[in-house]
Amino acid sequence: MTMWTSLPVAHSKASMLNPETVAALVANNHQDFAAHMQQAYIRNLASGGSHPSYKYFFYGMSHFHGAFLVEFTVDATRLSAVTTIKAQHQQAGSGVSAHDSASLVQQFAELWGNCLMGFCR
């Protein structure tokens, strides 16, 4: 958890979900959602919570620029979710320019969003 708290937020987005998607997220002890995201090489570190609040932690790797960490928080009552992405290459001394960093974050955020949309019911 130390790495997570030490990294700056690279991207954050709020989303609305429908009741079917919320039900699918928590079905099968969250395993279906984790397995779906893993198809895009986005691995689940932890997930859980109790109604109405669920939280998921994922990570994905860039070929040359380290890890992306994702916190996905779901509020089942409000049918909403917040995605927060942090990037290892945004740390000082990473050797990645600000322009390249922004591009890498955007690419990963699009990958995450596409995978999430593919799971939505």
N, C-alpha and C positions, 0 to 999 in steps of 0.2 A: 504494500500500500504506500510505502514511502515514495516510490517512483511516481505513482499517480498524483500525490499531493504536491510533488516538487515541479511538475510540468505545468506550463501555462495552457489555458484553454485555446485550442486552435480553431475550433468550430463548435457552434451550438445551434440547435434547431428544435423548435417546438412543433409537434404534429398532433393532429386529431386522429383518433382511431374509432372504428365502429365496434359495437359490442361483440360481434363474431370474432374479430381480430383479437380483442382482449381475452376472450375465452380460449382461443387457439394458443395464445402466448403462454397461458398458465396450464394448459392441458398437458397431461403426461409428465407432470412434475417439471415443466419448462423444457423438456428434452427435445420436443419437436422443433421449437424455435431455435434452440442451440444447434441442432443437427442441420437445419436449413441454412443458418449463417455459416456453418463450417464448410458448406459446399463452395463458398467463396474464400475459403482459407481464413475466415474470421472466427477465431476460437473463443469459446466461452470459458472464462476464468471462474465465475461464480454467478449464481442467480438465486432469487428467492424473494421472500417477503410474505405478507399476508394481506388479504383483501382489506382495503382497496389499493395498497401501494406495493409495487413490485420493482425490483432493481436488478439489472443485469450488468455484468462487467465482461467485456470482450477485448481481445487484442488481435491485431493484424500486423503483418510484417511487410515492409517495403524491401525490395530486393537489395538496395544499397544504403538505405537511410534509416534503419532502425524500426522501432515499433510504433504503432498507433494504438492508443488505448481508448476504449469507448465505454462510457457509462450511459445506459439506457434506462430511464426511470419512467414507469407507467403508473398513471393514476386511473384506476378502473372506474371510479365514480364519475370523474370528469371526462372519461374517454379521451385522455390526452397522454402524450409522451414527450419527453425531452431527451434528445441525443446530445451528449457532450463528448467531443473528440479532443484528445490531447496527443501531441506528437513528440517522440523522443528527439527527432532531429531539430526541434525548435530550441533545444538547450544551447546555451552559450558554448562556443568552441566545437560545434558539430561539423563545421565546414560547409554547411548548406546555406546558400544565399537566401535572402528574404523572398525573392521572386520564386526561386525553385521550391522553397518551403511552402509558399502559398499554393503553388501548382500541385505539389504532392498532397497537401491537405485536401484541396478541392477534388482531386482524383479519388482519394480514399472516401471522402464524404459522399461522392456520387456512387461509388461502389456500395457503400453502406446503405444509402437511400434506395438504390435499385434492389438490393437483397431484401430490405424491409418491405418494399412495395410488392415483391414477389411472394412474400409471406402473408400479406394482408388479405383478408377474406372479403 
